Amino acid sequence: MRENYYHLLGIAPSASADEVKRAYRKLAKQNHPDISPSPHAAQQFVRITEAYDTLSDPSRRAVYDYKLRRDR
């Protein structure tokens, strides 16, 4: 696995769908390339969105969690 999406979003693996959404929105606002002056904002925004897309979909999250446990 490349990186831990839970750590990236700053949430626990047991986080609810609402917690995932709140964490994503907070980080997306901070790292949006149109708002953030950081030269790495666009790259970080893509990573955050990828994490959200995976963790917000129950079937994709189940596969991700399985791989996370397997790779330990």
N, C-alpha and C positions, 0 to 999 in steps of 0.2 A: 504494500500500500504506500502511496505517495506521502500523504499526510493525514492526520486525524481530523476529520471534519468537526467532531465535537469540540476539540481543542480550538480549532480555528474560529468557531462561532462562540466559544466561551460558555458552553453548556454541558450538562451531564448527559451521559448516554441514556438516562431514563427521562430526559426532557420530553414534555408533551409537545404536541403539534403547535400549540399557541406559543410555547417558549421558544421553539425553533423559529417561528415567524418573527417574534419580537427581537430575538438576537440578530436575525438576518437584517431586519429593517434598520436597526440601530447601526450595525456595521456598514450596511450599504450607504446610509446617509453620510457616515464619516469618511468613507472611501470612494465615493462616487467621483469619477474623473472630472466631472464638471464643477465639483465643489472643492475637492481636496487639492492643495497645491503640491502634494507629493508626486515626484516623478514615477513612483511605483503604484500610484492609485489605480490605474486601469488594470494592472496585473492582479492586484489584491482584490479588486472588485470582481474580476472573473473567478478567482478562487472562492470567494465568499458565495457567489451565485451558484457555482458548481456544488458547493457543500449544501446550500439550501435546496437546490433541485433534488439532490439525493435524499436528504433527510426529511423533506416534506412529503415525499411519495412513500406510502407505507410499504409497497413491494420492493422498491429500490433500497429503502432503509433496511429492510430485513436482509437483503442480499449483502449490503454493506456491513451490517453488524456481524453476519456470519463470517465474512472475509476478515473482519477485524479480529474476531475471536480466533479464527484459524491461524492467522499470521503472528499471534503472540509467541 
